[in-house]
Amino acid sequence: MNNFKFLLFGTSLSFLPTLSLAQCVETTNCETLGYTENSCNNGKGLKCPFGEKWLCARDEAAVCDENGFKYSCTGTGYSGGSGDSCGGKYKKCNCAEDYENKNNTCIKISKPDFSGCVTGTLFYSDNTCSANLETDKELLGIVIYERNTNENGWIMTINPITSNIIFGGYAKDIPDLPNYTSTPIDVQNSCTNTNIITSYGNSNTYPVAWATKNYKPKGTPAGKEWCLPSGGLLNNINNQTNFTKINNGIRIAKGTILGSVAQSGDTYYEHIWTSSEYNLYDVWHFFADTKGNFNIKNHVNKNNNADGASVRAVLPF
């Protein structure tokens, strides 16, 4: 159809009381109006009023897909879609427990098997344990407490991370940190204790706790922090069987065995600080000598490093 111009004047539009004069308007073509198809399936569409082009009805699924609604979010591992839906599909999926979302596909999280992580084995950054030193892996420490259904397992560094250091905070009882006047039972509280201590004072006031909190060797799992061992945890070493297993593993790893001389002479051996208080003056510690004598004791003064007290950081698994 040819385009044409027309001009309307006042009296010819008297039937439109609000319009006394219309401007000249050029008609447009079908393509400009969006009519692009030559025909539509089964005539499902709108034909251009002055041409042969059609504006076809779009398939709902195609429109939804073009706008990002691509995922049905159903099946094993899915807990449904996130946000609005279009044609029964979503832009993003939610995953069930033990599944993770990778490109809107819910994949079962691979959980490490810690069944081989028994006391005295070496723990590596890939969450595996071995009785052998594997030089192609990043060694994190040695297992000192085995994981079970209800409790974390724990590893400890094969060497002190620092030695001849005071605990700090002499004659100050740390709020919220329990005092144990008999052998501590806080097996799982290493990190809880460490956080309480570091929240109460800085690295100048409590250097031992901060030394562990700032310890971040290569291979440390994301989101995990090393901690100052609790008295209850180190008390797990306070028997001949575990003590021997742990020292054998440390030897294999070429670390510093428990009981090594910390200072020159025959008197002073390694005393390992814990995060468990005895009272406002003293902190529990683990002591061992080269003759295989060991014990957990409470009489190490917070500001005394005469015994060569050291720090061995621990990490839960």
Residue pairs with C-beta under 8 A, 6 or more apart in sequence:
1 50
1 51
3 26
3 27
4 27
5 24
5 25
5 26
6 24
7 22
7 24
8 21
8 22
9 21
10 20
10 21
13 19
13 20
13 21
13 22
27 50
29 51
30 48
30 50
30 51
30 52
30 53
31 53
33 48
33 55
34 55
35 46
35 47
35 48
35 51
35 53
35 54
35 55
36 53
36 54
36 55
37 45
37 53
37 54
37 55
37 56
38 52
38 53
38 54
39 54
40 54
40 56
40 57
41 56
44 56
44 57
45 54
45 55
45 56
45 57
46 54
46 55
47 53
47 54
47 55
48 54
48 55
60 86
60 87
61 87
63 86
63 87
64 70
64 86
64 87
64 89
65 89
67 86
68 91
69 85
69 86
69 87
69 89
69 90
69 91
70 89
70 91
70 104
71 81
71 89
71 90
71 91
71 92
71 93
71 104
72 81
72 88
72 89
72 90
73 80
73 81
73 82
73 89
73 90
73 93
73 94
73 104
75 106
76 106
77 95
77 96
77 99
77 106
77 107
77 108
78 93
78 94
78 95
78 96
78 99
78 106
79 94
79 95
79 96
80 93
80 94
81 89
81 90
81 91
81 92
81 93
81 94
82 90
82 91
82 92
82 93
82 94
83 90
83 91
83 92
84 90
84 91
92 101
92 104
93 101
93 104
93 105
93 106
94 101
95 101
95 106
96 106
98 108
98 109
98 111
99 106
99 107
99 108
99 109
100 106
100 107
100 109
101 107
112 127
112 128
114 127
114 129
114 147
114 153
114 317
116 128
116 129
116 130
117 123
117 129
117 143
117 146
117 147
117 153
117 317
118 129
118 143
118 146
119 143
119 144
119 145
119 146
119 242
119 245
119 246
120 131
120 142
120 143
120 242
120 245
120 246
120 248
120 249
121 129
121 130
121 131
121 142
121 143
121 249
122 129
122 130
122 131
122 132
122 133
122 134
122 139
122 141
122 142
122 143
122 249
122 252
122 253
123 129
123 139
123 140
123 141
123 142
123 143
123 155
123 317
124 130
124 134
124 137
124 138
124 139
124 140
124 219
125 137
125 138
125 139
125 140
125 218
125 219
125 220
125 221
126 137
126 138
127 221
127 317
128 137
129 143
131 249
131 252
132 252
133 139
133 252
133 253
133 254
138 218
138 219
139 158
139 219
139 253
140 155
140 217
140 219
140 220
140 315
141 155
141 156
141 157
141 158
141 314
141 315
142 155
142 156
142 158
142 246
142 249
142 250
142 253
142 255
143 153
143 154
143 155
143 249
144 154
144 155
144 156
144 233
144 234
144 236
144 237
144 242
144 246
144 314
145 151
145 152
145 153
145 154
145 187
145 233
145 236
146 153
147 153
147 317
151 187
151 188
152 188
152 316
152 317
153 316
153 317
154 190
154 229
154 233
154 314
154 315
154 316
154 317
155 314
155 315
155 317
156 229
156 246
156 312
156 313
156 314
157 215
157 226
157 255
157 312
157 313
157 314
158 249
158 250
158 253
158 254
158 255
158 256
159 255
159 256
159 312
160 256
160 270
160 272
160 310
160 311
160 312
161 211
161 212
161 215
161 311
161 312
161 313
162 211
162 310
162 311
163 262
163 270
163 308
163 309
163 310
163 311
164 262
164 263
164 305
164 308
164 309
164 310
165 207
165 208
165 211
165 273
165 305
165 309
165 310
165 311
166 207
166 208
166 302
166 303
166 304
166 305
166 309
167 206
167 207
167 208
167 273
167 283
167 300
167 302
167 303
167 309
168 201
168 204
168 205
168 206
168 207
168 208
168 209
168 302
168 303
169 197
169 200
169 201
169 205
169 206
169 302
170 281
170 301
170 302
170 303
171 280
171 281
171 302
172 280
173 179
173 277
173 279
173 280
174 196
174 197
174 200
174 277
175 196
175 200
176 196
177 193
177 196
177 197
177 200
177 275
177 276
177 277
178 186
178 276
178 277
179 277
179 278
179 279
180 186
180 231
180 276
180 277
180 278
180 284
180 298
181 278
181 279
181 298
183 231
183 232
183 235
183 296
184 230
184 231
184 232
184 235
184 274
184 276
184 284
184 296
185 232
186 193
186 230
186 231
186 232
186 233
186 276
187 230
187 232
187 233
187 235
187 236
188 230
188 232
188 233
188 316
189 230
189 232
189 275
189 276
190 227
190 228
190 229
190 230
190 233
190 275
190 314
190 316
191 225
191 227
191 316
193 227
193 228
193 230
193 275
193 276
194 209
194 212
194 213
194 225
194 227
194 228
194 275
197 206
197 209
197 228
197 275
198 206
198 209
198 210
198 213
200 206
202 210
203 210
203 211
203 214
208 228
208 273
208 311
209 228
209 275
211 311
211 313
212 226
212 227
212 228
212 311
212 313
212 314
213 225
213 226
213 227
215 226
215 313
216 225
216 226
220 226
220 315
224 315
224 316
225 315
226 313
226 314
226 315
227 275
227 313
227 314
227 315
227 316
228 273
228 274
228 275
228 311
228 313
228 314
229 272
229 274
229 275
229 312
229 313
229 314
230 274
230 275
230 276
231 274
231 275
231 276
231 284
231 296
232 276
233 274
233 314
234 272
234 274
234 284
234 286
234 296
235 286
235 296
236 242
237 243
237 246
237 258
237 286
237 294
238 286
238 294
238 295
238 296
240 292
243 258
243 288
243 292
243 294
246 258
247 257
247 258
247 259
250 256
250 257
250 258
251 257
256 270
258 270
258 272
258 286
258 288
258 294
259 269
259 270
259 288
259 289
259 290
259 291
259 292
259 294
260 269
260 270
260 290
261 268
261 269
261 270
261 290
262 268
262 269
262 270
262 271
262 307
262 308
262 310
263 308
268 306
268 307
268 308
269 287
269 288
269 289
269 290
269 307
269 308
270 287
270 288
270 308
270 310
271 285
271 286
271 287
271 300
271 307
271 308
271 309
271 310
272 285
272 286
272 287
272 309
272 310
272 311
272 312
273 283
273 285
273 300
273 309
273 310
273 311
274 283
274 284
274 285
274 286
274 296
276 283
276 284
277 283
277 284
278 284
278 298
278 299
281 301
281 302
282 298
282 299
282 300
282 301
282 302
283 298
283 300
283 302
284 296
284 297
284 298
284 300
285 296
285 297
285 298
285 300
285 309
286 294
286 295
286 296
286 297
287 294
287 295
287 296
287 297
287 307
288 294
288 295
300 307
300 309
